[in-house]
Amino acid sequence: MDAELALRFGEGRSAGEVLAEVGEPAFRMFEWRTLGALLRAEPDDSGAPILATGGGAVTCALSRELLGRRTIGVYLRASPRILRQRASGDETLRPTLTAGGVALDLERQATLRDALYRSLATLVLETDDRTPNEIGRTIEVELRRRLLS
């Protein structure tokens, strides 16, 4: 489940549009409510849901508390170089990433958020130069090893 897509369906506009319109504190409350709704959803036949949050979800204490209590966290860490590459092709960039220059802001935000991500993570995985399949397989193997041992 993708929290940003759920927020889009709930609000009828992209996360970036909501953030630009209401500001970050109000946006984080929309995001927290969306996370809560997704985490209350009934799992389907495939088991527990996999939830992808927006990168800034960890900056809200309420969201951190919810995620820490209800999830097994996997921090998919990417270097600023990779983050810049991803952001350069993203048409839904947040105002916080476009106002002061993407490169500087991405590096600053990654540095500030790193400890928050790590505080929620059962597994921290470096993702630079790895394919989605490699990342998925590593997550599966590592979580099985950690949770079943």
Buried (B, 14 or more C-beta within 10 A) or exposed (E): BEBBEBBBEEBEEBBBBBBBEBEBEEBBBBBBBBBEBBBEEEEEEEEEEEBEBBBBBBBBEBBBEBBEEEBBBBBBBBBBEBBBEEBEEEEEBBBBBEEEEBBEBBBEBBEEBBEBBEEBBEBBBBBEEBEEEEBEEBBEEBBEEEEEE
